[in-house]
Amino acid sequence: MQPDLPSGLVVRGFTPPLRLADFRLAAFDMDSTLINIECIDEIAAAAGLKAEVAAITEATMRGEIADFKESLRRRVALLKGVPEQALHEIWTNTLRLNPGVETFLGTLRAAGLKTLLVSGGFTFFSDRVAQRLAIDYTRANVLEIADGRLTGGLVAQAWGDICDGLEKQRMLLQTCAALGIAPSQAIAVGDGSNDLPMMGVAGLSIAYHAKPAVREKAMLAIDAGGMDDALAVLR
């Protein structure tokens, strides 16, 4: 029997409930998905450039700026000179987990799923969020810092310098392979256009308070309420 669903849920392409036991991995975007802010916009506020940077962020997440890497480089360059202390203040004073996130991840962990955070944001925040939520695997970008200030650049890592949509997808598939599972056994949760590649290969795609282009392609869209509302379709 199909369960009664919260009013803020939209289901496409499947009949709930799904068996949580059929999934072994859940991958999450961070900014505006696990957490309440776009970190780069808040960093820009410290430089007096929040409106300018936020406009680029919004256009990128809507899919109006197709090249995420170039978009991120442009925005990070504007952050040159911001003191590292601003990052600590954002973490302490501004960043919050979104409603239902802890309940949802706790339920997934209890069911034996591994968790993955894949972010076009920054390790300063993703490492701390992952630790707080006991997330198993992470991938994000590293802000370059020298003499206590952002340089306006990113630090290259072994896999590259920018985690864009294709890197999110690659990391999800790589993690599935390492776990010996099929992508159909993965859940992917996001809100922006750069989340669509990983959402497109997952067995269940969830759009959380997402941009229109994302919610229209997701199998489950949470348009109102907390992330734990997704549990209404998972048993």
Backbone bond lengths (Angstrom), bond angles and torsions (degrees), N, CA, C in turn:
res aa  C-N    CA-C-N  psi(-1)  N-CA   C-N-CA  omega(-1)  CA-C   N-CA-C  phi
1 M - - - 1.472 - - 1.526 109.24 -
2 Q 1.326 116.64 133.28 1.460 120.54 179.09 1.518 110.00 -70.06
3 P 1.344 117.38 130.13 1.469 119.84 -177.59 1.526 111.28 -72.57
4 D 1.338 115.37 157.49 1.455 120.08 170.13 1.526 108.11 -70.04
5 L 1.326 116.68 130.47 1.459 120.51 -175.19 1.517 110.46 -106.43
6 P 1.337 116.96 146.52 1.462 120.02 172.98 1.524 110.95 -56.24
7 S 1.302 116.71 150.14 1.467 121.26 -174.74 1.526 112.89 -64.08
8 G 1.317 117.31 -22.16 1.458 120.33 -178.49 1.511 114.70 -86.40
9 L 1.344 118.48 6.03 1.459 121.90 -179.01 1.523 110.95 -102.59
10 V 1.346 114.93 139.12 1.462 121.62 172.84 1.524 107.62 -124.86
11 V 1.328 116.97 125.11 1.464 122.79 -176.54 1.525 109.47 -109.59
12 R 1.344 116.11 134.89 1.462 121.64 178.04 1.528 110.18 -136.36
13 G 1.309 116.75 132.95 1.457 120.74 169.07 1.511 115.87 82.78
14 F 1.311 118.97 3.42 1.456 120.60 175.19 1.517 109.23 -155.14
15 T 1.322 114.51 161.71 1.462 120.99 177.56 1.521 108.46 -109.16
16 P 1.326 117.53 115.37 1.475 118.34 179.54 1.532 110.61 -73.08
17 P 1.349 115.25 158.90 1.463 126.92 4.50 1.527 112.53 -87.70
18 L 1.346 115.61 158.29 1.452 122.93 169.48 1.521 108.65 -98.63
19 R 1.337 115.40 154.81 1.462 119.91 178.85 1.524 109.43 -84.82
20 L 1.316 116.97 117.49 1.463 120.53 177.37 1.524 110.38 -60.01
21 A 1.328 116.53 -29.90 1.464 121.03 -179.91 1.526 112.62 -65.79
22 D 1.344 117.58 -15.70 1.463 120.36 178.79 1.525 112.79 -81.07
23 F 1.328 117.16 -7.38 1.460 121.98 -178.52 1.522 110.35 -110.94
24 R 1.360 115.07 146.21 1.466 119.05 -177.45 1.532 112.22 -125.11
25 L 1.333 117.67 -10.54 1.466 121.53 -176.92 1.519 108.99 -145.32
26 A 1.331 116.41 142.26 1.468 121.73 172.28 1.519 108.57 -128.77
27 A 1.332 116.56 126.29 1.469 122.87 -179.19 1.519 109.34 -110.49
28 F 1.324 116.28 137.88 1.454 121.76 -174.48 1.522 111.26 -130.13
29 D 1.324 115.65 135.97 1.452 121.64 159.80 1.535 107.20 -68.06
30 M 1.321 117.22 163.70 1.462 119.34 179.72 1.524 112.73 -106.68
31 D 1.331 117.77 -65.55 1.467 120.87 -172.44 1.526 111.28 -64.77
32 S 1.301 116.47 127.06 1.460 125.06 -178.84 1.526 112.60 66.64
33 T 1.322 118.22 7.18 1.464 122.68 176.08 1.532 108.70 -117.72
34 L 1.313 117.39 -73.08 1.463 119.28 174.15 1.527 111.52 -73.79
35 I 1.340 116.20 -31.72 1.463 120.33 -176.43 1.526 110.77 -122.14
36 N 1.321 115.88 166.99 1.460 122.43 -169.22 1.523 114.79 -86.25
37 I 1.317 118.43 -3.51 1.470 120.49 -173.35 1.524 111.25 -131.28
38 E 1.342 114.52 164.35 1.454 122.16 162.79 1.524 105.87 -96.17
39 C 1.320 116.69 108.82 1.468 120.42 -171.29 1.521 112.73 -58.24
40 I 1.327 116.92 -38.40 1.461 119.03 -177.61 1.521 111.11 -63.52
41 D 1.336 117.26 -34.16 1.461 120.26 178.93 1.524 110.80 -67.48
42 E 1.332 116.05 -37.68 1.467 119.80 179.78 1.524 111.23 -71.48
43 I 1.332 117.03 -35.52 1.466 119.37 174.85 1.523 109.46 -63.84
44 A 1.327 116.14 -41.01 1.466 120.70 179.82 1.519 111.44 -61.38
45 A 1.328 116.82 -30.74 1.465 120.09 178.52 1.522 110.51 -59.12
46 A 1.339 116.04 -34.02 1.467 119.90 179.72 1.523 111.75 -67.76
47 A 1.341 116.15 -19.48 1.463 120.49 177.96 1.526 111.53 -101.61
48 G 1.326 116.20 5.49 1.458 120.31 -177.94 1.513 113.41 71.39
49 L 1.343 116.30 23.57 1.461 120.89 -175.34 1.524 112.63 -123.61
50 K 1.322 117.49 23.16 1.463 119.03 -174.25 1.515 112.11 -60.37
51 A 1.326 118.79 -44.65 1.464 120.86 -176.86 1.520 110.92 -61.89
52 E 1.329 116.49 -42.87 1.467 120.55 -178.65 1.518 111.49 -65.71
53 V 1.328 116.57 -46.79 1.460 120.66 -178.58 1.521 110.74 -70.29
54 A 1.323 117.28 -41.09 1.462 120.80 -179.29 1.518 111.68 -61.98
55 A 1.332 117.22 -34.97 1.464 120.30 178.46 1.526 110.60 -64.40
56 I 1.334 117.21 -39.73 1.469 120.86 177.20 1.525 109.91 -67.80
57 T 1.340 116.73 -42.69 1.462 120.74 178.91 1.518 110.71 -58.73
58 E 1.323 116.32 -48.26 1.464 121.19 -177.37 1.529 110.90 -61.95
59 A 1.314 117.02 -45.07 1.465 120.33 179.45 1.524 111.20 -63.43
60 T 1.323 116.53 -36.68 1.464 120.80 178.90 1.518 110.48 -67.60
61 M 1.329 117.89 -45.25 1.464 121.14 -178.56 1.525 111.90 -67.06
62 R 1.340 116.62 -29.50 1.467 119.88 176.24 1.521 111.87 -76.48
63 G 1.332 117.15 -12.22 1.447 121.34 -179.07 1.511 113.91 90.79
64 E 1.338 117.05 8.08 1.466 120.45 -179.36 1.525 112.01 -77.42
65 I 1.334 116.74 -25.24 1.463 121.93 171.12 1.521 105.99 -108.98
66 A 1.333 116.35 108.80 1.459 120.44 -169.92 1.523 113.47 -76.16
67 D 1.333 117.58 -31.11 1.461 121.09 -175.18 1.527 108.99 -90.33
68 F 1.331 116.11 93.62 1.464 120.42 -178.00 1.524 111.11 -61.94
69 K 1.323 117.60 -39.34 1.460 119.95 -177.24 1.523 110.85 -61.98
70 E 1.326 116.84 -47.05 1.453 119.94 179.97 1.527 110.73 -65.24
71 S 1.327 116.50 -39.20 1.462 121.03 177.44 1.524 110.87 -60.03
72 L 1.331 116.58 -45.19 1.460 119.66 -178.50 1.524 110.85 -67.11
73 R 1.320 116.72 -41.91 1.470 118.79 178.84 1.526 110.81 -60.11
74 R 1.323 117.03 -41.91 1.466 121.04 178.59 1.524 110.39 -60.74
75 R 1.310 116.63 -44.36 1.462 119.80 -177.13 1.520 111.81 -70.96
76 V 1.328 117.12 -42.11 1.466 120.39 179.60 1.521 110.66 -64.16
77 A 1.323 117.50 -37.00 1.463 120.40 179.52 1.524 111.42 -60.18
78 L 1.328 116.47 -32.45 1.460 120.79 179.43 1.536 112.18 -70.82
79 L 1.326 116.51 -14.60 1.465 120.73 -178.12 1.527 113.32 -87.65
80 K 1.313 116.80 0.43 1.469 120.13 -177.72 1.530 110.49 -54.92
81 G 1.339 114.05 129.07 1.460 120.40 177.86 1.509 114.82 95.26
82 V 1.330 118.66 -10.76 1.465 120.03 178.23 1.530 108.68 -65.52
83 P 1.326 118.54 131.09 1.467 119.84 -179.65 1.522 112.22 -68.54
84 E 1.320 115.91 143.16 1.465 121.10 178.14 1.525 111.11 -56.56
85 Q 1.315 117.53 -29.92 1.457 121.45 -179.93 1.532 111.34 -57.63
86 A 1.332 116.85 -29.57 1.462 120.14 179.42 1.527 111.25 -61.18
87 L 1.324 116.90 -33.99 1.460 120.62 178.59 1.522 110.61 -65.63
88 H 1.323 115.80 -42.70 1.473 120.07 178.32 1.530 110.69 -63.13
89 E 1.310 116.66 -38.15 1.465 119.93 -179.39 1.526 111.62 -68.84
90 I 1.332 116.66 -36.94 1.470 119.95 176.08 1.519 110.07 -63.86
91 W 1.318 116.42 -44.00 1.468 120.34 179.64 1.529 110.95 -61.34
92 T 1.295 116.15 -42.43 1.464 120.11 -175.17 1.524 112.73 -78.79
93 N 1.327 117.00 -40.58 1.465 120.30 -167.76 1.525 115.62 -105.54
94 T 1.323 118.36 -22.33 1.462 120.33 -169.90 1.522 113.97 -119.06
95 L 1.318 116.64 -42.40 1.459 120.78 -174.67 1.523 111.13 -72.67
96 R 1.315 115.86 129.97 1.464 122.87 176.07 1.521 109.09 -136.61
97 L 1.318 116.93 150.97 1.457 120.79 172.12 1.525 108.99 -70.67
98 N 1.327 115.76 143.84 1.453 119.42 177.06 1.523 111.31 -71.55
99 P 1.324 117.53 156.51 1.466 121.12 -178.28 1.532 111.67 -57.28
100 G 1.327 115.16 136.47 1.452 121.24 174.92 1.508 116.02 81.17
101 V 1.339 117.43 -5.45 1.463 120.45 -176.55 1.523 111.21 -64.12
102 E 1.311 117.11 -48.50 1.464 119.62 -177.64 1.518 111.45 -63.59
103 T 1.332 117.19 -40.10 1.467 120.63 178.45 1.521 110.88 -64.36
104 F 1.337 116.06 -44.76 1.456 120.20 -178.19 1.520 111.27 -63.40
105 L 1.336 117.17 -49.85 1.460 119.46 -179.55 1.522 111.82 -65.72
106 G 1.325 117.13 -36.73 1.452 119.63 177.42 1.521 111.98 -61.70
107 T 1.323 116.28 -38.79 1.463 120.78 178.38 1.525 111.10 -67.45
108 L 1.326 116.46 -40.76 1.463 119.96 178.02 1.524 111.04 -63.25
109 R 1.328 116.30 -44.91 1.470 119.63 179.27 1.520 110.87 -61.94
110 A 1.323 116.55 -41.91 1.465 120.11 -179.58 1.524 111.50 -63.09
111 A 1.339 115.92 -27.97 1.465 120.82 178.74 1.526 112.21 -86.17
112 G 1.340 117.22 -0.12 1.453 121.58 175.53 1.505 115.90 93.76
113 L 1.338 117.86 8.44 1.460 119.78 179.45 1.526 110.43 -77.99
114 K 1.328 115.97 144.93 1.447 122.52 167.46 1.524 108.66 -85.45
115 T 1.329 116.36 157.59 1.457 120.06 -177.05 1.525 110.86 -127.89
116 L 1.339 115.00 147.63 1.457 122.98 -175.20 1.522 108.53 -136.33
117 L 1.319 116.94 129.97 1.463 122.97 173.64 1.523 107.09 -107.20
118 V 1.329 116.62 119.96 1.467 121.33 178.36 1.523 107.54 -125.36
119 S 1.319 116.36 115.50 1.457 120.13 -168.90 1.515 112.32 -131.37
120 G 1.332 115.15 138.99 1.455 120.87 168.00 1.513 111.68 -79.78
121 G 1.335 115.99 2.36 1.455 122.43 175.88 1.518 111.46 -88.95
122 F 1.327 115.88 -145.94 1.457 119.60 -164.22 1.523 112.87 -125.43
123 T 1.342 114.42 145.40 1.457 120.79 -176.49 1.527 112.41 -61.93
124 F 1.331 117.71 -27.16 1.468 118.83 178.01 1.518 110.01 -53.04
125 F 1.317 116.68 -40.20 1.458 121.34 -179.06 1.530 111.99 -92.89
126 S 1.329 116.99 -41.72 1.472 118.98 -174.98 1.522 111.86 -64.77
127 D 1.337 117.68 -36.27 1.467 119.44 178.13 1.524 110.83 -63.87
128 R 1.314 116.66 -38.91 1.459 120.59 -179.20 1.530 111.29 -72.77
129 V 1.329 116.75 -40.24 1.464 120.34 177.08 1.528 110.24 -64.71
130 A 1.327 116.54 -42.68 1.460 120.36 179.78 1.523 111.39 -62.53
131 Q 1.325 116.68 -40.00 1.460 119.65 178.24 1.520 110.88 -65.74
132 R 1.325 116.25 -42.87 1.462 119.71 -179.31 1.523 111.99 -63.71
133 L 1.326 116.76 -36.23 1.463 120.60 -175.97 1.530 112.82 -98.90
134 A 1.335 117.59 4.76 1.470 122.59 179.99 1.526 111.34 56.27
135 I 1.340 116.39 42.96 1.455 122.01 178.38 1.526 109.50 -78.72
136 D 1.330 116.21 139.55 1.461 121.23 -170.82 1.520 113.93 -78.21
137 Y 1.346 117.60 -40.22 1.464 121.00 -173.82 1.529 109.27 -134.56
138 T 1.342 116.05 147.53 1.463 119.51 178.98 1.525 111.29 -140.46
139 R 1.320 114.65 154.97 1.461 121.88 168.77 1.519 107.86 -148.54
140 A 1.324 117.18 128.64 1.457 122.20 179.12 1.523 108.58 -160.39
141 N 1.314 116.00 178.86 1.460 122.72 -176.07 1.532 111.22 -94.57
142 V 1.312 116.34 151.44 1.463 121.88 -178.45 1.525 109.62 -108.40
143 L 1.315 116.43 118.16 1.459 120.92 174.82 1.528 109.69 -72.26
144 E 1.313 116.59 134.75 1.462 120.53 176.17 1.531 109.07 -81.19
145 I 1.322 115.02 130.06 1.463 121.75 -178.64 1.524 108.30 -129.02
146 A 1.314 115.76 132.27 1.468 121.22 176.90 1.526 108.73 -138.75
147 D 1.319 115.50 133.34 1.470 121.25 179.48 1.534 111.47 53.94
148 G 1.351 115.73 37.51 1.448 120.41 174.01 1.516 115.31 77.95
149 R 1.348 117.12 11.10 1.468 120.44 179.87 1.531 110.99 -135.56
150 L 1.321 116.28 151.95 1.453 120.61 175.91 1.522 109.36 -68.93
151 T 1.335 115.77 139.75 1.459 120.44 -178.94 1.526 112.20 -89.70
152 G 1.321 116.81 -12.61 1.460 120.18 -173.44 1.517 112.43 90.07
153 G 1.333 116.39 8.54 1.466 120.96 -179.93 1.515 112.18 -125.02
154 L 1.326 115.47 174.83 1.465 123.26 177.41 1.523 109.23 -119.43
155 V 1.311 116.47 151.37 1.458 122.47 -179.44 1.530 108.96 -92.62
156 A 1.339 116.41 126.20 1.462 120.68 176.95 1.523 109.80 -67.34
157 Q 1.334 115.16 140.91 1.459 121.78 176.81 1.524 108.52 -117.78
158 A 1.317 117.60 176.92 1.462 120.69 -175.35 1.525 111.91 -59.54
159 W 1.337 116.39 -32.91 1.468 120.83 -177.73 1.527 112.81 -90.54
160 G 1.340 118.38 -10.35 1.455 121.84 -176.91 1.519 110.03 139.96
161 D 1.337 116.69 -170.63 1.463 118.42 -177.02 1.525 113.43 -111.57
162 I 1.340 118.37 -18.37 1.461 120.55 -176.70 1.527 110.29 -134.05
163 C 1.311 115.25 127.08 1.470 122.04 176.31 1.527 107.70 -88.34
164 D 1.335 115.92 96.09 1.456 120.84 178.45 1.525 109.11 -101.12
165 G 1.328 116.90 -167.10 1.455 119.60 -177.06 1.515 113.50 -61.67
166 L 1.331 117.50 -40.70 1.461 120.00 179.91 1.520 111.41 -68.64
167 E 1.334 116.92 -34.31 1.465 119.54 177.09 1.519 110.58 -69.32
168 K 1.344 117.25 -36.87 1.470 119.98 175.32 1.525 110.37 -60.28
169 Q 1.332 115.78 -45.62 1.463 120.02 178.43 1.524 110.61 -62.48
170 R 1.342 116.36 -45.19 1.462 120.10 -178.81 1.522 111.17 -61.54
171 M 1.339 116.41 -40.69 1.464 119.91 -179.68 1.517 111.08 -67.00
172 L 1.330 116.95 -38.79 1.468 119.07 176.60 1.526 110.28 -62.37
173 L 1.327 117.18 -47.05 1.464 120.56 -179.07 1.530 110.97 -65.73
174 Q 1.331 116.95 -38.98 1.467 121.18 178.54 1.522 110.55 -63.70
175 T 1.319 116.73 -41.06 1.467 120.37 179.90 1.524 110.40 -68.23
176 C 1.333 116.73 -40.02 1.472 119.62 175.62 1.526 110.45 -58.76
177 A 1.332 116.26 -44.99 1.461 119.92 -179.43 1.521 111.24 -62.90
178 A 1.341 116.27 -41.40 1.468 119.97 179.40 1.527 111.58 -64.25
179 L 1.322 116.24 -32.30 1.464 120.78 179.81 1.523 112.50 -85.99
180 G 1.334 116.51 -8.47 1.454 120.42 -179.53 1.513 113.39 72.79
181 I 1.337 116.10 33.45 1.466 120.16 -179.05 1.528 109.53 -122.66
182 A 1.323 115.56 163.61 1.457 121.31 176.12 1.527 109.56 -85.88
183 P 1.345 118.67 151.83 1.462 120.73 175.14 1.522 113.01 -56.16
184 S 1.317 116.85 -26.92 1.464 120.04 177.57 1.519 112.68 -64.92
185 Q 1.331 116.67 -14.25 1.459 121.53 177.54 1.527 111.95 -94.68
186 A 1.331 116.57 11.75 1.464 121.85 179.92 1.523 110.63 -110.64
187 I 1.331 115.12 148.35 1.456 124.42 170.91 1.526 106.79 -109.09
188 A 1.326 117.62 138.32 1.462 121.11 176.56 1.520 109.18 -127.23
189 V 1.337 115.69 131.26 1.461 121.84 -175.38 1.521 109.12 -124.23
190 G 1.331 116.88 129.08 1.458 120.22 179.10 1.510 112.46 -161.12
191 D 1.339 115.11 -179.59 1.462 119.58 -177.70 1.514 113.77 -135.07
192 G 1.350 118.49 -15.87 1.449 121.03 -173.57 1.521 112.88 -118.85
193 S 1.320 116.39 169.40 1.461 120.61 -175.41 1.522 112.48 -61.84
194 N 1.328 118.09 -28.45 1.466 119.75 178.87 1.527 112.45 -73.96
195 D 1.330 117.35 -4.64 1.466 120.83 174.29 1.524 112.17 -91.08
196 L 1.332 117.42 -13.37 1.463 120.43 -174.94 1.536 113.49 -62.13
197 P 1.357 120.39 -38.33 1.461 117.71 179.37 1.526 113.41 -59.72
198 M 1.334 118.13 -43.36 1.469 118.48 179.47 1.526 111.00 -73.57
199 M 1.329 117.08 -34.97 1.456 119.91 178.39 1.522 110.74 -65.28
200 G 1.347 116.48 -30.55 1.452 120.72 -177.67 1.512 114.97 -71.81
201 V 1.337 117.85 -20.58 1.469 120.03 -179.39 1.524 112.19 -103.99
202 A 1.334 117.63 -6.95 1.467 120.73 -177.74 1.528 111.44 -82.29
203 G 1.323 114.68 156.46 1.456 119.68 178.04 1.506 113.11 -70.09
204 L 1.340 116.86 -28.48 1.462 122.36 175.73 1.519 107.93 -138.10
205 S 1.318 116.93 121.83 1.462 121.64 177.12 1.515 108.95 -107.76
206 I 1.332 115.31 132.04 1.463 121.66 -177.45 1.520 108.70 -123.73
207 A 1.330 116.04 123.42 1.464 122.25 174.43 1.521 107.82 -97.01
208 Y 1.320 115.89 122.82 1.473 119.91 -178.30 1.522 109.56 -109.34
209 H 1.356 116.72 110.68 1.468 122.44 -179.75 1.531 109.15 44.95
210 A 1.316 115.70 51.39 1.455 122.59 -164.18 1.526 113.13 -94.87
211 K 1.336 113.79 168.31 1.456 121.51 172.64 1.532 108.82 -66.59
212 P 1.336 117.68 151.87 1.464 120.55 -174.70 1.529 114.44 -52.70
213 A 1.329 117.51 -42.80 1.466 120.04 -178.06 1.521 112.11 -63.53
214 V 1.322 116.43 -27.20 1.463 121.37 -178.84 1.528 110.37 -83.46
215 R 1.317 116.33 -46.94 1.471 119.03 -178.09 1.516 111.14 -63.41
216 E 1.339 118.00 -30.63 1.461 121.27 -178.31 1.525 112.44 -72.80
217 K 1.343 116.96 -20.74 1.464 120.65 -178.49 1.528 112.64 -102.83
218 A 1.318 117.61 -12.00 1.459 120.72 -177.04 1.522 111.22 -78.30
219 M 1.316 115.89 149.99 1.455 120.93 176.06 1.526 111.40 -72.36
220 L 1.333 115.52 -30.76 1.463 121.33 177.84 1.519 107.75 -135.51
221 A 1.318 116.89 126.29 1.461 121.56 176.49 1.515 109.14 -115.98
222 I 1.328 115.44 126.84 1.463 121.77 174.17 1.521 105.90 -102.14
223 D 1.314 115.76 102.33 1.461 120.60 -175.78 1.519 112.78 -94.17
224 A 1.317 116.03 -19.58 1.471 122.00 177.53 1.519 107.30 -147.93
225 G 1.324 116.69 156.25 1.455 119.81 -179.70 1.508 112.44 86.69
226 G 1.326 116.02 -176.46 1.453 122.48 -174.71 1.511 113.07 -90.05
227 M 1.325 115.63 167.94 1.456 120.49 -179.97 1.519 112.23 -62.53
228 D 1.324 117.22 -28.63 1.457 119.59 179.47 1.525 112.78 -67.45
229 D 1.333 117.99 -9.92 1.472 119.74 172.78 1.520 111.67 -60.66
230 A 1.349 116.85 -22.96 1.459 120.13 177.33 1.520 111.87 -61.09
231 L 1.321 116.49 -23.53 1.467 119.82 -179.39 1.528 111.98 -67.23
232 A 1.337 116.31 -12.64 1.465 119.36 176.46 1.523 112.28 -66.77
233 V 1.356 117.31 -20.67 1.457 119.76 179.81 1.523 111.77 -109.41
234 L 1.325 117.88 2.87 1.456 122.96 -178.61 1.527 109.46 -120.18
235 R 1.296 116.42 127.08 1.467 120.35 -178.11 1.520 110.56 -127.95
